[in-house]
């Protein structure tokens, strides 16, 4: 497919930052944190590619930050 365009990396960076904000907002809710607790092992085991793995990592980071803030 050729080399990625120079603007692809910054776009991916902005997308990751946007997802971090969404994940942090999601994890503010105790119900959402509980949902992630129940789903995260299954999501880890069934991750299809590096994108799924990156999403899982991002969600885990938000989860742990939210638990620290809630304590």
C-alpha positions in Angstrom: 0.0 0.0 0.0 3.0 2.3 0.1 4.3 4.6 2.8 1.9 6.3 5.2 1.4 10.0 4.6 3.2 12.3 7.0 -0.1 13.5 8.5 -1.2 10.0 9.4 0.8 9.9 12.6 -0.5 13.2 14.0 -4.0 12.1 13.1 -3.5 8.9 15.0 -2.1 10.8 17.9 -5.1 13.1 18.0 -7.5 10.2 17.7 -5.7 8.5 20.7 -6.0 11.7 22.7 -9.7 11.9 21.9 -10.2 8.3 22.9 -8.4 8.9 26.2 -10.8 11.7 27.0 -13.8 9.5 26.1 -12.4 6.6 28.2 -11.7 8.9 31.1 -15.3 10.2 31.0 -16.7 6.6 30.6 -14.7 5.5 33.7 -16.1 8.2 35.9 -19.2 6.1 36.4 -19.0 3.3 38.9 -21.3 1.2 36.7 -19.1 1.7 33.7 -16.0 0.8 35.7 -17.7 -2.4 36.9 -18.6 -3.2 33.3 -15.0 -2.8 32.2 -13.9 -5.0 35.1 -16.1 -7.8 33.9 -15.2 -7.4 30.2 -11.5 -6.6 30.2 -10.1 -10.2 30.5 -12.4 -11.4 27.7 -11.4 -8.4 25.5 -7.7 -9.1 26.2 -8.0 -12.7 25.3 -10.0 -12.0 22.1 -8.0 -9.0 20.9 -7.7 -9.5 17.1 -4.8 -7.1 16.4 -2.7 -4.3 17.7 -5.6 -1.9 17.4 -7.7 -3.9 19.8 -4.7 -4.3 22.1 -4.1 -0.5 22.0 -7.8 0.1 22.8 -7.6 -2.3 25.7 -4.5 -0.6 27.1 -6.1 2.8 26.8 -9.2 1.6 28.6 -7.1 -0.1 31.4 -5.2 3.1 31.9 -8.4 5.1 32.3 -9.8 2.4 34.6 -6.8 2.5 36.9 -6.7 6.3 36.9 -10.5 6.5 37.8 -10.1 3.9 40.6 -7.2 5.9 42.0 -9.3 9.1 41.8 -12.3 7.4 43.4 -10.3 6.1 46.4 
